[in-house]
Amino acid sequence: MSTTLVIGGCRSGKSSHALYLADRIGNAGKIFLATCIPRDDEMHQRVSRHRAERGAGWTAVETPVFLSEAIRDIGPNADVLLVDCLTLWVSNLMMEHADPDAPKDFLAVQTGRLMESLRAAACPVILVTNEVGAGIVPDNPLARAFRDAVGQLNQQIAACVDQVIWMVAGIPVKIKPVNGQI
């Protein structure tokens, strides 16, 4: 099945474009895999806005941590899965395993599982993520670790998927597959 990564900065149109792509694939079995855990009023408002943008015809499944399992288990009964977003998924994983004694390779293991679930996906999967490396270097170790983890995940997922679309000011720019080698 086809896999697509939609990447871009904040407010670049990533989610809207991912919805557009998903709507072109299927009408009945559209599943939205939500990784957000709204922790304040502003995030609750964002979730409500995203829900309204999706409209009818979408089934939302909250999966803040067990993303690879959701793709594996839900995919066979879906026309398309839309994951929004990998950036929050990494944040959730880091918070879930904030214990300094937790295995250091936990994120790598989870990324490997996600890649396996994408390769074996029973339906098309569209993933949304933020490009976090184009800004300033964060001023604290946790923020730098987060930026590095998301950057590493983005590289691995981009290598794994069939198509990568970079969103710039609401304009989709296809960056994979490329016509020739660079």
C-alpha positions as CSV (number, residue, x, y, z in Angstrom):
1,M,0.0,0.0,0.0
2,S,1.1,3.6,-0.6
3,T,2.6,5.6,2.3
4,T,3.0,9.4,2.3
5,L,4.8,11.8,4.7
6,V,3.5,15.4,4.7
7,I,6.1,17.6,6.4
8,G,6.4,21.3,7.0
9,G,6.7,24.0,9.5
10,C,4.0,25.2,11.9
11,R,0.8,26.5,10.1
12,S,2.2,25.5,6.7
13,G,-0.9,23.6,5.7
14,K,0.3,20.1,6.5
15,S,-2.9,18.8,8.0
16,S,-5.2,20.4,5.4
17,H,-3.2,18.9,2.6
18,A,-3.1,15.5,4.3
19,L,-6.9,15.6,4.5
20,Y,-7.1,16.5,0.9
21,L,-5.0,13.5,-0.1
22,A,-6.9,11.2,2.2
23,D,-10.3,12.4,0.8
24,R,-9.1,11.5,-2.7
25,I,-8.4,7.9,-1.6
26,G,-11.5,6.9,0.2
27,N,-15.0,7.9,1.3
28,A,-16.2,5.2,3.7
29,G,-13.3,3.9,5.7
30,K,-11.4,7.1,6.6
31,I,-9.7,6.7,10.0
32,F,-7.9,9.6,11.7
33,L,-5.2,8.4,14.1
34,A,-4.9,11.3,16.5
35,T,-1.7,11.5,18.6
36,C,-2.5,14.7,20.4
37,I,-3.2,14.7,24.2
38,P,-4.9,18.1,24.7
39,R,-3.6,19.4,28.0
40,D,-4.9,23.0,27.9
41,D,-7.7,25.1,26.5
42,E,-5.8,26.2,23.5
43,M,-5.0,22.6,22.5
44,H,-8.7,21.6,23.0
45,Q,-9.6,24.4,20.6
46,R,-7.1,23.2,18.0
47,V,-8.5,19.6,18.3
48,S,-12.1,21.0,17.8
49,R,-10.9,23.0,14.8
50,H,-9.2,20.0,13.2
51,R,-12.3,17.8,13.9
52,A,-14.5,20.4,12.1
53,E,-12.1,20.5,9.2
54,R,-12.3,16.8,8.8
55,G,-16.1,16.9,8.7
56,A,-18.4,13.8,8.5
57,G,-17.1,10.6,7.2
58,W,-14.1,10.4,9.4
59,T,-13.6,8.1,12.4
60,A,-11.1,9.4,14.9
61,V,-9.0,7.0,17.0
62,E,-6.9,8.5,19.8
63,T,-3.5,6.8,19.8
64,P,-1.0,9.0,21.6
65,V,1.5,6.2,22.1
66,F,0.6,2.9,20.4
67,L,0.8,4.1,16.8
68,S,2.4,1.1,15.1
69,E,-0.2,-1.2,16.8
70,A,-3.1,1.0,15.6
71,I,-1.8,1.0,12.0
72,R,-1.5,-2.8,12.2
73,D,-4.8,-3.5,13.9
74,I,-7.0,-0.8,12.3
75,G,-5.6,-0.7,8.8
76,P,-7.3,-3.9,7.5
77,N,-10.7,-2.3,8.1
78,A,-9.9,1.1,6.6
79,D,-9.7,2.7,3.2
80,V,-7.1,5.1,4.4
81,L,-5.3,6.0,7.7
82,L,-4.2,9.6,8.4
83,V,-1.8,10.0,11.3
84,D,-1.6,13.5,12.7
85,C,1.0,14.0,13.9
86,L,4.4,12.2,14.4
87,T,5.8,15.2,16.3
88,L,3.3,14.9,19.1
89,W,3.8,11.2,19.1
90,V,7.5,11.7,19.8
91,S,6.6,14.1,22.6
92,N,4.2,11.6,24.1
93,L,6.8,8.8,23.9
94,M,9.4,11.1,25.6
95,M,7.0,12.0,28.4
96,E,5.9,8.4,28.8
97,H,9.6,7.4,29.3
98,A,10.9,10.5,31.0
99,D,12.5,8.3,33.7
100,P,16.3,8.7,33.3
101,D,16.6,4.9,33.9
102,A,14.4,4.1,30.9
103,P,16.2,2.4,28.0
104,K,18.0,5.0,25.9
105,D,17.0,3.2,22.7
106,F,13.3,3.4,23.4
107,L,12.6,5.9,20.6
108,A,14.6,3.9,18.2
109,V,12.7,0.8,19.0
110,Q,9.4,2.6,18.6
111,T,10.5,4.1,15.3
112,G,11.5,0.7,14.1
113,R,8.1,-0.7,15.0
114,L,6.4,2.2,13.2
115,M,8.5,1.6,10.0
116,E,7.6,-2.1,10.1
117,S,3.9,-1.3,10.4
118,L,4.1,1.1,7.5
119,R,5.8,-1.5,5.3
120,A,3.1,-4.0,6.1
121,A,0.2,-1.6,6.1
122,A,-3.1,-3.0,4.8
123,C,-4.3,0.3,3.4
124,P,-2.7,3.7,2.3
125,V,-1.2,5.6,5.2
126,I,-0.6,9.4,5.3
127,L,1.5,10.8,8.1
128,V,1.9,14.4,9.2
129,T,5.0,15.7,10.9
130,N,6.7,19.0,11.7
131,E,10.0,20.1,10.3
132,V,11.7,21.1,13.6
133,G,15.3,21.6,12.4
134,A,14.9,24.8,10.5
135,G,14.7,27.1,13.5
136,I,17.0,28.2,16.2
137,V,18.9,25.8,18.4
138,P,16.8,25.3,21.6
139,D,18.3,26.7,24.8
140,N,17.8,23.6,27.0
141,P,18.7,19.9,26.9
142,L,15.1,18.6,26.8
143,A,14.1,20.8,23.9
144,R,17.3,19.9,22.0
145,A,16.7,16.1,22.7
146,F,13.2,16.5,21.4
147,R,14.3,18.4,18.2
148,D,17.0,15.7,17.6
149,A,14.5,12.9,18.1
150,V,12.0,14.3,15.8
151,G,14.6,15.1,13.2
152,Q,15.9,11.5,13.3
153,L,12.4,10.1,13.1
154,N,11.6,12.3,10.1
155,Q,14.7,11.1,8.3
156,Q,13.9,7.5,8.9
157,I,10.2,7.8,8.0
158,A,11.0,9.8,4.9
159,A,13.4,7.0,3.8
160,C,10.7,4.4,4.5
161,V,7.6,5.9,2.8
162,D,6.8,6.0,-0.9
163,Q,6.2,9.8,-1.2
164,V,7.2,12.9,0.8
165,I,5.5,16.2,0.4
166,W,7.0,19.3,1.9
167,M,4.5,22.1,2.7
168,V,5.6,25.6,2.3
169,A,3.1,28.5,2.9
170,G,0.2,26.2,2.0
171,I,1.9,24.9,-1.2
172,P,2.7,21.2,-1.5
173,V,6.2,20.5,-2.9
174,K,6.8,16.9,-3.8
175,I,10.3,15.9,-2.7
176,K,10.1,12.1,-3.0
177,P,10.1,10.3,-5.3
178,V,12.6,12.3,-7.2
179,N,13.0,12.0,-11.0
180,G,16.7,11.6,-10.9
181,Q,19.4,10.9,-8.3
182,I,20.9,13.9,-6.4
